Amino acid sequence: MIRTYFNQKAATWDETASERDMTKLERMSQHLNIKPDSTVLDVGTGTGVFLPFLLKKIGRNGHIVALDIAEKMLEKAKAKGFNRNIDYLCAAVTNIPLDNEIFDSIVCYSTFPHFQDKPRALAEMKRVIKSGGKLLICHTSSRTTINKIHRQIPEVENDIIPNEGEMQIMLSKAGFTDIKIDDNSETYLCSARKPSLDHF
């Protein structure tokens, strides 16, 4: 089970995680175009690697809900002291215990491949995004690189980023529009919007 895998990895995650280039993380946060004072859901916060960059984007009056299925990962994130403007929530992305339409943006940094039921996760994330709000799925490596890494780890060998066509279909079926996918040698960024008038 994915929760067990990440709980087991929590203690050493920051030492072994592939992305430790702060410049790449900073650059990715700039591409997300998150506005000051936004309310953001960070899905799969893990040990909080991306939280400082999100905090910088939302400014003093913004708010982040840091969600993760693995409680030990969240404990590591909390221990880093990013307590300003952050609530930590241990829950699955397929069953988010929050009200409808409360987030301006949802960020999935280095987490989307691990969603075991991607259509259900997308439906649930769409539910909690405000009308006109954005879903941002991002990695600081290319799709090919991420998938290659995961295929070498037995516990997550099936946790891959779908190809562009599959992503377009999956997001459209979930009711998202304005779907854009930028997959290059350095990064992967998929953005989509919840329609302002939600007919789904």
C-alpha positions in Angstrom: 0.0 0.0 0.0 1.3 3.4 -1.0 0.8 4.9 2.5 2.9 2.2 4.1 5.7 2.8 1.5 5.9 6.5 2.2 5.6 6.1 6.0 8.6 3.7 5.8 10.6 6.2 3.7 9.7 9.3 5.8 12.7 9.2 8.2 15.3 9.3 5.4 13.3 11.0 2.6 15.1 14.3 2.6 18.5 12.6 2.4 17.5 10.3 -0.4 14.9 12.3 -2.5 16.2 12.9 -6.0 15.3 16.7 -6.0 17.5 18.8 -3.9 18.2 21.6 -6.3 16.6 24.6 -4.7 17.0 26.6 -7.9 14.8 24.2 -9.8 12.2 24.2 -7.1 12.2 28.0 -7.1 11.9 28.2 -10.9 9.0 25.7 -10.9 7.2 27.8 -8.2 7.5 30.8 -10.5 5.9 28.9 -13.4 2.8 28.1 -11.3 1.7 31.7 -11.3 0.1 31.4 -7.8 -1.2 34.8 -6.7 -0.5 36.5 -3.4 -3.3 35.9 -0.8 -4.3 32.7 -2.5 -5.7 29.6 -0.7 -3.7 26.6 -1.9 -4.1 22.9 -1.4 -0.7 21.1 -1.5 -1.5 17.5 -2.3 1.1 15.0 -1.2 3.1 17.5 0.8 5.4 14.8 2.0 8.2 16.2 4.1 7.3 19.7 3.0 10.0 20.1 0.3 7.9 22.5 -1.7 6.2 24.4 1.1 8.7 27.2 1.5 8.3 28.1 -2.2 4.5 28.0 -2.0 4.6 30.2 1.2 6.7 32.8 -0.7 4.1 32.9 -3.5 1.0 33.3 -1.3 2.5 36.0 0.9 1.4 37.1 4.4 -2.4 36.7 3.9 -2.5 33.5 1.9 -3.2 30.0 3.3 -2.0 26.5 2.6 -3.6 23.2 3.5 -0.8 20.6 3.3 -2.4 17.2 2.7 -0.7 13.8 2.7 -1.8 10.2 3.2 1.3 9.3 5.2 1.3 10.6 8.7 5.0 10.2 9.2 5.7 12.3 6.2 3.5 15.1 7.6 5.3 14.8 11.0 8.6 15.6 9.2 7.0 18.5 7.4 5.5 19.9 10.7 8.9 19.6 12.4 10.4 22.0 10.0 8.4 24.8 11.6 6.5 26.1 8.5 3.5 26.8 10.8 2.7 30.2 9.5 -0.5 30.1 7.3 -0.4 26.2 7.1 -2.8 23.6 8.2 -1.7 20.0 8.0 -4.2 17.3 7.0 -3.7 13.6 6.9 -6.1 12.2 4.3 -6.3 10.6 0.9 -6.7 12.7 -2.2 -9.6 10.5 -3.2 -11.5 11.4 0.0 -10.7 15.0 1.0 -12.6 15.8 4.2 -13.2 19.5 3.3 -16.0 21.6 1.9 -16.6 22.3 -1.8 -14.9 25.2 -3.7 -12.4 26.5 -1.1 -9.1 26.6 -3.0 -7.8 29.0 -5.6 -5.2 26.5 -6.6 -4.3 22.9 -6.0 -0.7 21.9 -6.4 0.5 18.3 -7.0 4.3 18.5 -6.8 5.9 15.1 -7.5 2.8 13.2 -6.4 0.3 12.6 -9.3 1.9 9.3 -10.4 1.2 7.9 -6.9 -2.5 8.5 -7.0 -3.8 5.0 -7.2 -7.2 6.0 -8.6 -6.4 9.0 -10.7 -9.9 9.7 -12.1 -11.4 9.7 -8.6 -8.6 11.9 -7.3 -9.2 14.4 -10.1 -12.9 14.5 -9.4 -12.3 15.1 -5.7 -9.7 17.8 -6.3 -12.1 19.5 -8.8 -14.8 19.5 -6.1 -12.7 21.5 -3.6 -11.3 24.0 -6.2 -13.2 27.2 -6.6 -14.9 28.0 -9.9 -12.2 29.4 -12.2 -9.5 27.9 -10.0 -6.4 26.0 -11.2 -5.0 22.5 -10.8 -1.2 22.3 -11.2 0.6 19.0 -11.6 4.3 19.5 -11.6 7.7 17.8 -11.5 11.3 19.1 -11.6 12.1 16.3 -14.1 10.6 15.2 -17.4 7.8 12.6 -17.7 10.3 10.1 -19.2 12.7 10.6 -16.3 10.1 10.2 -13.6 8.6 7.1 -15.2 12.0 5.6 -15.6 12.9 6.1 -11.9 9.6 4.7 -10.7 9.8 1.6 -12.9 13.1 0.7 -11.1 11.4 0.7 -7.7 9.2 -2.4 -7.1 6.8 -0.6 -4.7 6.0 2.2 -7.2 6.8 0.6 -10.6 3.2 1.2 -11.8 3.1 4.8 -10.6 3.7 6.7 -13.8 2.7 9.9 -15.4 0.3 9.1 -18.3 1.1 10.4 -21.8 -0.2 13.7 -23.0 -3.2 12.2 -24.8 -4.3 10.2 -21.7 -3.8 13.2 -19.4 -5.9 15.4 -21.7 -8.7 12.8 -21.8 -8.6 12.2 -18.0 -8.7 15.9 -17.1 -11.5 16.6 -19.7 -13.6 13.7 -18.3 -13.1 15.1 -14.8 -14.6 18.4 -16.1 -11.4 20.5 -16.4 -10.7 22.9 -19.2 -7.8 25.0 -20.5 -5.5 22.0 -20.2 -1.9 22.7 -21.0 1.0 20.3 -20.8 4.6 21.4 -20.9 6.9 18.4 -20.8 10.6 19.2 -21.5 14.0 17.8 -20.6 14.0 19.7 -17.3 10.5 19.8 -16.0 6.9 18.7 -16.4 3.9 21.0 -15.8 0.3 20.2 -16.5 -2.2 23.0 -15.7 -6.0 22.9 -16.0 -8.9 25.1 -14.9 -12.2 24.4 -13.3 -14.8 26.2 -15.4 -16.2 29.4 -13.9 -19.7 28.1 -14.5 -19.5 24.5 -13.4 -22.0 22.4 -15.3 -20.6 19.0 -14.2 
